[in-house]
Amino acid sequence: MAAPKKGRSASAQSKPGRSLALILIAIVGLTGGMFASGHTTPRLGIDLAGGTSITLEAKADQGSAINKANMDTAVDIMNRRVNGLGVSEAEVQTQGSRNIIVNIPKGTNSEEARAQVGTTAKLYFRPVLATEPTGAAANPSPSASPSGSGSPSPSASATSGDKASSPSSGSSGSPSASSTPSASATSQGRAVTDALKADASPSASPSASSSAGASTSQAKLQAQYAALDCSKKSARTTAGDGAKPSDPTVGCGENKGVWYKYLLGPAAVDGTEVKKARAVYDTQNAAGWQVTMDFNGKGAKKFADITGKLAQNQSPQNEFGIVLDGQVVSSPYVSQAITGGQAQISGSFSQEEAQSLANMLSYGALPLSFKEQSVTTVTAALGGEQLHAGLLAGAIGLALVIIYLVAYYRGLSLIAIASLLVSAALTYVIMSLLGPTIGFALNLPAVCGAIVAIGITADSFIVFFERIRDEIREGRSLRPAVERAWPRARRTILVSDFVSFLAAAVLFIVTVGKVQGFAFTLGLTTVLDVVVVFFFTKPLMTLAARRPFFANGHKWSGLDPKSLGAKPPLRRTRRPAGPVSGPVDPKEA
């Protein structure tokens, strides 16, 4: 029998305690982290713990048809938005031809998720033609002369500071001394008309019909702007409805509790040209939370062009309105062209509001608008019963596996059971930690994946044990049998687990919703099986081989050579130097 190779493998074989100490330290560390985080149980999915179910109905009011392609696009965007909040196991699926159902598990911010999935997130950068406060703030005393402080500029190169000549700034400032709240309706209408004419692109030879149509549109928009009262919620929700990006429109914006109305020109840049958005906190200018946007190449050029033109105008026509779903969230002014392909949205955001806005802008706008039909709370009564049945099935399966191991492998079953317990502990702790970190939620298919993993883990032990028993049948003692059996068993275990992990990965990629929970759990437990076999089962078996109970082949150890039908060790005789006079037995006991 050849001696085991010396070097790295021999060193590892002689010090199995290191591997056992490593995995036990990992278990203790993960368990401590679980208790420190306060999440001592896995987060349950909507089918087990209940949650919120939202029904949305599509509306064809944005020029887009309600068809399968647009509905599928909306489902994909909603899925990414909700997952961007850290919500996992959320279900977004179509129902019929016009409805989308969104199921959000308990334990997440359902209000924020509702705002995310239903918001169209149409973003436009529109030049400001006119603006003024509405409601009670529209008639300040004539002696009042408040100074408006400007908001942080759209980029580092934009101007910030006091807006001495701006009548208002939406969320960026307040009325200044140059505002004329006491002006007559006639003078106000004339100013709006002049702004619309200045914004209109000249035509080489306008016909009488087109000129008359433009005048009618301007008069209609002028009347709409004059009648708009943004202090009323009903007026804010309908302001700018049906307006195309290429047309001027009206909008509302809030600053420090005061609502302003805006007359806005055609969109110069839209949100589809935003490459990436993120929430940042401005510590230098004490501006609080902002949303920083990076434009693509086309959007960066458009943004530089429009800011260059606006910088040449007088206030308020040197401002541009950042319009999200019809509301002006910010209206900063510029004094020079802004290059570099970056912009900032600032509007006294909280951290949650800034992150929510950045999330919506990053994943794009919905191709359709949606009306919230119903919001219902899903109870976990049925899921609790199913969970009880699933856990019962898992317990029965585990008990049958243990009975088989005890009956067939006897003493070796102690090593297998200990390995199963370590694998179960690691799985439980990691699932508990994955809930708050990546939003993993345990649902019924995930429970099924964990039950299937019992068989995968037991299969790895059986492969290793059978290799050891084969070596003993060939006449080897236990210690060399363990070391010779491990390389062969290791290859088989790795190939088997790789196939299982590959199947889980493919299933996770090509499926959505609950099936992903099954695939994720199956893949996780498969990886843990490799860790447990390499760092616990093999070192524990090496230590057990040094104990007389196993090394001497006790009949209850599961390694009794007589019970296994071991043959005497084979030895080859040396051939004599001279001629052989008679037959020689090539084998001897």
C-alpha positions in Angstrom: 0.0 0.0 0.0 1.4 3.4 -1.0 1.9 5.9 1.8 -0.1 9.1 1.6 1.6 12.0 -0.1 3.4 14.4 2.2 3.2 18.1 2.1 0.1 20.3 2.1 -2.4 17.4 2.2 -0.6 15.6 5.0 -0.5 18.8 7.0 -4.2 19.3 6.6 -4.9 15.7 7.6 -2.9 16.0 10.8 -4.6 19.2 11.9 -8.4 18.7 11.4 -9.0 20.7 14.6 -8.3 23.9 12.7 -11.1 23.3 10.2 -13.5 22.5 13.0 -12.5 25.5 15.0 -12.9 27.7 11.9 -16.4 26.6 11.1 -17.5 26.8 14.8 -16.1 30.4 15.0 -18.1 31.3 11.9 -21.3 29.9 13.4 -20.7 31.8 16.7 -19.9 35.0 14.8 -22.9 34.8 12.5 -25.2 33.9 15.5 -23.8 36.9 17.4 -24.5 39.2 14.4 -28.0 37.8 14.2 -28.7 38.7 17.8 -27.0 42.0 17.6 -29.2 43.0 14.6 -32.3 42.1 16.5 -33.6 39.8 13.6 -33.5 36.4 15.2 -36.0 34.8 12.9 -36.2 34.8 9.0 -38.5 37.3 7.5 -41.6 35.6 6.1 -43.1 36.2 2.7 -46.6 37.4 2.0 -48.0 33.9 1.8 -46.7 33.1 5.3 -46.9 36.4 7.2 -49.4 38.4 5.2 -48.8 41.8 3.6 -50.4 44.3 1.3 -52.0 43.7 -2.1 -52.3 46.6 -4.5 -54.5 46.5 -7.6 -53.6 49.1 -10.3 -55.6 49.9 -13.4 -53.9 51.2 -16.6 -55.1 54.4 -18.1 -54.3 55.5 -21.7 -53.9 59.2 -21.1 -50.2 59.6 -22.0 -50.5 58.8 -25.7 -49.5 55.2 -25.2 -51.7 52.3 -26.0 -52.7 49.7 -23.4 -51.2 46.6 -24.9 -49.2 43.6 -23.8 -45.9 45.1 -24.6 -46.5 48.3 -22.5 -48.1 46.3 -19.6 -45.0 43.9 -19.5 -42.7 46.9 -19.5 -44.7 48.4 -16.6 -44.5 45.2 -14.7 -40.7 45.0 -15.2 -40.2 48.6 -14.1 -42.4 48.2 -11.0 -40.5 45.0 -10.1 -37.2 46.9 -10.2 -38.5 49.8 -8.3 -39.9 47.7 -5.5 -36.7 45.6 -5.3 -34.7 48.9 -5.3 -36.4 49.6 -2.0 -34.8 46.4 -0.6 -38.2 44.5 -0.8 -37.7 40.9 -1.9 -40.3 38.3 -2.7 -42.7 41.1 -3.9 -44.9 39.9 -6.7 -45.8 42.1 -9.6 -48.0 40.5 -12.3 -50.7 41.4 -14.8 -54.3 40.5 -14.3 -56.4 40.6 -17.4 -55.5 43.2 -20.0 -55.6 46.4 -17.9 -54.8 45.5 -14.3 -51.5 44.9 -12.4 -51.4 43.2 -9.0 -48.6 44.1 -6.6 -48.2 41.9 -3.5 -45.8 43.3 -0.9 -44.8 41.2 2.1 -45.4 42.3 5.7 -42.5 44.1 7.4 -41.8 46.5 4.5 -42.8 50.2 4.1 -46.0 49.6 2.2 -46.8 53.3 1.9 -43.5 54.0 0.2 -43.9 50.9 -2.1 -47.4 52.1 -3.1 -45.9 55.5 -4.1 -43.2 53.8 -6.1 -45.2 51.3 -8.1 -48.0 53.7 -9.0 -45.9 56.8 -9.9 -45.4 57.3 -13.6 -42.1 59.2 -12.9 -42.2 61.3 -16.1 -39.4 63.8 -15.7 -38.9 66.9 -17.8 -36.7 70.0 -17.7 -38.8 72.9 -18.9 -37.9 76.5 -19.2 -39.9 78.8 -16.8 -41.9 81.5 -18.7 -43.8 83.0 -15.8 -44.4 82.1 -12.1 -46.1 83.6 -9.0 -47.5 82.4 -5.7 -51.1 81.4 -5.4 -53.6 81.2 -2.6 -53.1 83.4 0.5 -49.5 84.2 -0.5 -50.7 85.7 -3.8 -51.7 89.0 -2.1 -49.0 90.1 0.3 -49.0 93.6 1.7 -47.5 96.2 -0.8 -44.8 97.1 1.7 -43.6 93.5 2.0 -40.2 93.0 0.3 -39.0 89.5 1.1 -35.8 88.3 -0.3 -35.7 84.9 -2.0 -32.7 82.7 -1.2 -31.7 80.5 -4.1 -31.6 76.8 -4.0 -28.4 74.8 -4.7 -27.7 75.0 -8.3 -28.2 72.1 -10.8 -24.4 71.6 -10.9 -21.3 72.9 -9.4 -20.9 75.5 -12.2 -24.4 76.9 -11.7 -25.0 80.0 -9.7 -26.4 79.8 -6.1 -27.3 82.5 -3.7 -30.0 85.2 -3.5 -32.4 85.5 -6.4 -32.9 89.2 -6.2 -34.8 89.5 -9.5 -36.8 86.3 -9.5 -40.5 86.6 -8.7 -40.5 83.1 -7.3 -38.5 80.0 -7.4 -40.9 77.1 -6.8 -39.1 75.0 -4.2 -36.1 77.2 -4.7 -37.1 80.6 -3.4 -39.8 83.0 -2.4 -41.3 86.2 -3.9 -38.9 89.1 -4.2 -39.3 92.8 -4.4 -39.9 92.8 -8.1 -43.1 90.8 -7.9 -46.2 92.7 -8.7 -49.1 91.0 -6.9 -51.3 94.1 -7.3 -51.0 94.1 -11.0 -54.3 93.9 -12.9 -55.4 90.9 -14.8 -54.9 92.7 -18.0 -51.2 93.4 -17.3 -50.7 89.8 -16.1 -52.3 88.4 -19.2 -50.2 90.6 -21.4 -47.0 89.4 -19.6 -48.0 85.8 -20.1 -48.8 86.4 -23.8 -45.4 88.0 -24.3 -43.6 85.1 -22.6 -45.4 82.6 -24.8 -44.6 84.6 -28.0 -41.0 84.9 -26.9 -40.8 81.2 -26.4 -42.4 80.2 -29.6 -40.0 79.2 -32.3 -40.2 81.5 -35.4 -41.5 80.2 -38.6 -40.2 81.3 -42.0 -43.6 81.8 -43.5 -46.4 81.1 -41.1 -49.8 80.6 -42.6 -52.9 82.4 -41.4 -54.5 79.1 -40.2 -51.4 78.1 -38.2 -51.1 81.6 -36.7 -54.8 81.5 -35.7 -54.3 78.1 -34.1 -51.3 79.2 -32.2 -53.2 82.3 -31.0 -56.0 80.1 -29.8 -53.7 77.8 -28.0 -51.9 80.7 -26.3 -55.2 82.2 -25.2 -56.4 78.9 -23.8 -53.1 78.4 -21.9 -53.2 82.0 -20.7 -56.6 81.5 -19.3 -55.6 78.2 -17.7 -52.6 79.9 -16.0 -54.7 82.8 -14.8 -57.3 80.6 -13.3 -54.8 78.1 -11.7 -54.8 78.1 -7.9 -52.1 75.7 -6.8 -53.1 76.0 -3.1 -56.0 73.7 -3.9 -55.2 70.0 -4.2 -57.7 69.4 -6.9 -56.1 72.0 -9.1 -52.6 70.6 -8.4 -53.5 67.1 -9.4 -55.0 68.2 -12.8 -52.5 70.9 -13.7 -50.8 70.1 -17.0 -52.9 67.0 -17.6 -52.7 65.8 -21.2 -49.8 68.2 -22.1 -47.3 66.8 -24.6 -43.6 67.3 -24.0 -43.4 69.5 -27.1 -46.1 71.9 -25.9 -46.0 74.6 -23.2 -48.0 73.8 -20.1 -48.7 74.9 -16.5 -47.6 73.3 -13.3 -47.4 73.7 -9.5 -44.6 73.7 -7.1 -44.2 74.1 -3.3 -41.6 76.0 -1.3 -41.7 76.4 2.4 -45.4 75.8 2.6 -46.3 78.2 -0.2 -47.6 76.9 -3.5 -46.5 78.6 -6.8 -48.0 78.3 -10.2 -45.8 78.1 -13.3 -46.1 78.7 -17.0 -43.6 76.3 -18.6 -42.2 76.0 -22.1 -41.7 72.9 -24.1 -39.5 70.2 -22.5 -35.8 70.7 -23.3 -34.6 67.5 -21.7 -36.6 64.5 -20.5 -36.0 61.7 -17.9 -35.3 59.1 -20.5 -31.9 60.8 -21.0 -31.0 60.4 -17.3 -28.4 57.6 -17.2 -28.2 57.3 -13.4 -29.7 59.0 -10.3 -28.6 58.7 -6.7 -29.5 60.4 -3.4 -26.6 62.4 -1.8 -26.3 64.6 1.2 -24.7 68.0 0.7 -22.6 68.8 3.7 -20.7 71.7 2.1 -23.6 74.0 1.4 -25.9 72.7 4.1 -28.4 72.0 1.4 -29.5 68.7 2.9 -30.6 65.7 0.7 -30.4 66.1 -3.0 -30.8 63.9 -6.1 -27.8 63.9 -8.4 -28.4 62.8 -12.0 -25.9 61.8 -14.7 -27.2 62.4 -18.3 -26.2 60.3 -21.3 -24.4 61.9 -24.2 -27.5 63.2 -25.9 -29.0 64.5 -22.7 -25.8 66.2 -21.6 -25.7 68.2 -24.9 -29.3 69.2 -24.6 -28.9 70.3 -21.0 -25.8 72.4 -21.9 -27.8 74.0 -24.7 -30.8 74.9 -22.7 -28.9 76.3 -19.7 -26.8 78.4 -22.1 -29.9 79.9 -23.6 -31.6 80.5 -20.2 -28.5 82.2 -18.8 -29.0 85.0 -21.3 -32.6 85.8 -20.1 -33.9 87.9 -17.3 -35.6 86.5 -14.2 -37.8 84.4 -14.1 -37.0 83.3 -17.6 -33.5 82.3 -16.6 -34.9 79.5 -14.6 -35.8 76.0 -15.6 -38.4 73.9 -13.9 -37.6 70.3 -13.0 -41.1 68.7 -13.5 -41.9 65.3 -12.2 -45.3 63.9 -13.0 -46.7 67.4 -13.6 -45.3 68.9 -10.3 -42.4 71.3 -10.3 -40.1 69.9 -7.7 -37.4 72.5 -8.2 -36.8 75.7 -10.3 -33.2 76.8 -10.0 -31.8 79.6 -12.1 -28.6 79.6 -14.1 -26.1 82.3 -15.1 -24.0 80.2 -17.5 -24.2 77.0 -19.5 -23.8 73.9 -17.4 -21.6 71.3 -19.0 -20.4 67.9 -17.7 -23.6 66.0 -18.0 -24.7 66.3 -14.4 -27.5 68.0 -12.6 -29.0 68.1 -9.1 -32.6 68.2 -7.9 -32.9 70.0 -4.6 -36.2 70.6 -2.8 -35.9 70.2 0.9 -36.0 66.4 0.6 -35.9 64.0 3.5 -33.5 61.0 3.0 -36.4 58.7 2.2 -37.9 61.2 -0.4 -34.5 61.7 -2.1 -33.8 57.9 -2.2 -37.3 57.3 -3.5 -37.0 59.9 -6.3 -33.6 58.6 -7.3 -34.9 55.1 -7.4 -37.8 56.0 -9.7 -35.5 58.0 -12.0 -32.9 55.3 -12.2 -35.3 52.6 -13.4 -37.2 54.8 -15.8 -40.7 56.0 -16.4 -43.8 53.9 -16.8 -45.1 53.7 -20.3 -48.7 54.1 -18.9 -50.3 55.9 -16.0 -52.1 53.8 -13.4 -55.1 54.4 -11.1 -55.1 52.7 -7.7 -58.2 50.5 -7.6 -57.9 48.8 -4.3 -55.4 48.2 -1.5 -56.1 45.2 0.7 -54.4 43.6 3.6 -53.6 39.9 3.1 -53.8 37.7 6.2 -51.5 34.8 6.8 -54.1 32.3 8.1 -53.9 30.0 5.1 -50.1 30.5 4.8 -49.7 29.6 8.4 -51.5 26.3 7.9 -49.4 25.6 4.8 -46.2 26.4 6.7 -47.2 24.1 9.5 -47.9 21.3 6.9 -44.5 22.1 5.2 -42.6 22.0 8.4 -44.3 18.7 9.4 -43.3 17.2 6.0 -39.8 18.4 6.5 -39.6 16.9 10.0 -41.0 13.6 8.8 -38.4 13.6 5.9 -35.6 14.4 8.3 -36.7 11.7 10.7 -36.8 9.1 7.9 -33.3 10.1 6.8 -32.0 9.8 10.4 -33.6 6.4 10.9 -32.0 5.2 7.6 -28.6 6.5 8.7 -28.8 4.9 12.1 -30.0 1.6 10.7 -27.5 1.4 7.9 -24.4 3.3 9.1 -24.8 2.9 12.9 -22.0 4.8 14.6 -21.2 6.8 11.4 -24.7 8.2 11.7 -23.5 10.3 14.6 -21.2 12.2 12.3 -23.9 12.6 9.7 -26.4 13.9 12.2 -23.9 16.3 13.6 -23.2 17.6 10.1 -26.9 18.0 9.4 -27.3 20.1 12.6 -24.4 22.3 11.6 -25.9 22.8 8.1 -29.3 23.6 9.6 -27.8 26.1 12.0 -25.9 27.9 9.3 -28.9 28.0 7.0 -31.2 29.4 9.7 -28.7 32.1 10.8 -27.9 33.2 7.3 -31.6 33.4 6.3 -32.2 35.5 9.4 -29.4 37.9 8.4 -30.4 38.1 4.7 -33.9 39.4 5.7 -32.7 42.9 6.8 -29.6 43.0 4.5 -31.0 42.1 1.0 -34.7 41.8 1.8 -34.9 38.0 1.6 -38.3 36.7 2.6 -39.0 33.0 3.3 -42.0 31.8 1.5 -43.5 28.3 0.9 -41.4 27.5 -2.2 -38.3 28.5 -0.2 -39.4 26.1 2.6 -39.7 23.4 -0.1 -36.1 24.2 -1.3 -34.8 23.7 2.3 -36.6 20.4 2.5 -35.0 19.2 -0.8 -31.6 20.3 0.6 -31.9 17.6 3.3 -31.6 15.0 0.6 -28.7 16.8 -1.1 -26.8 17.1 2.2 -27.4 13.5 3.2 -26.3 12.3 -0.3 -22.9 14.0 0.2 -22.4 12.0 3.5 -23.4 8.8 1.9 -20.9 9.2 -1.0 -18.1 9.8 1.5 -19.0 7.0 3.8 -19.4 4.5 1.0 -15.9 5.4 -0.3 -14.5 4.7 3.1 -16.3 1.4 3.4 -14.9 0.4 -0.1 -11.4 1.1 1.1 -12.0 -1.1 4.2 -13.3 -3.9 2.0 -10.0 -3.9 0.1 -8.2 -4.6 3.4 -7.1 -1.2 4.6 -7.3 0.1 8.1 -9.6 3.0 8.9 -7.1 5.9 9.0 -5.6 5.4 5.6 -9.0 4.4 4.3 -10.4 7.8 5.2 -7.5 9.7 3.5 -7.7 7.6 0.4 -11.5 7.8 0.1 -11.7 11.6 0.5 -10.2 12.6 -2.9 -12.5 10.3 -4.7 -15.6 11.3 -2.7 -14.6 15.0 -2.9 -14.8 14.9 -6.7 -18.2 13.3 -6.8 -19.6 15.6 -4.2 -18.3 18.7 -6.0 -19.7 17.6 -9.3 -23.1 16.7 -7.8 -23.4 20.0 -5.9 -22.3 22.0 -9.0 -25.1 20.5 -11.0 -27.6 21.3 -8.3 -26.3 24.8 -7.9 -26.3 25.4 -11.7 -29.9 24.2 -11.9 -30.8 26.6 -9.0 -29.0 29.5 -10.7 -30.8 29.0 -14.0 -34.1 28.7 -12.3 -33.5 31.9 -10.3 -32.6 33.8 -13.5 -35.4 32.7 -15.7 -38.2 32.8 -13.2 -39.9 35.5 -11.1 -41.8 35.7 -7.8 -42.1 32.8 -5.5 -40.2 30.3 -7.7 -37.1 32.5 -7.2 -37.5 31.8 -3.4 -37.2 28.1 -4.1 -34.2 28.5 -6.4 -32.4 30.9 -4.0 -32.8 28.5 -1.0 -31.8 25.5 -3.1 -28.6 27.4 -4.2 -27.8 28.6 -0.7 -28.1 25.2 0.9 -26.1 23.6 -1.9 -23.2 26.0 -1.2 -23.5 25.4 2.5 -23.4 21.6 1.9 -19.9 22.0 0.3 -18.8 24.2 3.2 -20.0 21.7 5.9 -18.6 18.6 4.1 -15.2 20.2 3.6 -14.8 22.0 7.0 -16.8 19.8 9.3 -17.6 16.3 8.1 -14.2 15.5 6.7 -12.2 16.8 9.7 -14.7 15.2 12.1 -14.2 11.9 10.3 -10.5 12.2 10.5 -10.7 12.7 14.3 -13.1 9.8 14.6 -10.7 7.5 12.8 -8.3 7.9 15.7 -10.8 6.7 18.2 -10.6 3.0 19.1 -14.4 2.6 18.7 -14.1 3.4 14.9 -10.5 2.4 14.3 -10.8 -1.1 15.7 -14.0 -1.7 13.7 -16.5 -2.1 16.5 -19.6 -4.0 15.2 -21.8 -0.9 16.0 -19.4 1.6 14.4 -20.6 0.9 10.9 -17.1 0.1 9.9 -16.7 -3.5 11.0 -14.4 -5.2 8.4 -16.1 -8.6 9.0 -19.6 -7.2 8.4 -18.4 -5.4 5.3 -16.9 -8.6 3.9 -13.3 -7.2 3.9 -10.7 -9.3 2.1 -7.2 -9.9 3.5 -4.7 -7.4 2.3 -3.1 -8.2 -1.1 0.7 -8.5 -1.4 2.9 -9.3 -4.4 5.8 -11.6 -4.1 9.2 -10.9 -5.6 10.3 -13.0 -8.5 13.5 -15.1 -7.9 16.6 -14.2 -9.8 17.1 -17.7 -11.2 14.7 -20.0 -13.1 11.6 -21.1 -11.3 11.4 -24.8 -10.8 7.8 -24.9 -9.8 4.6 -22.8 -9.7 4.6 -19.9 -7.4 1.5 -18.6 -5.6 1.3 -14.9 -6.6 -0.8 -14.1 -3.6 -0.4 -14.7 0.1 -2.5 -13.8 3.1 
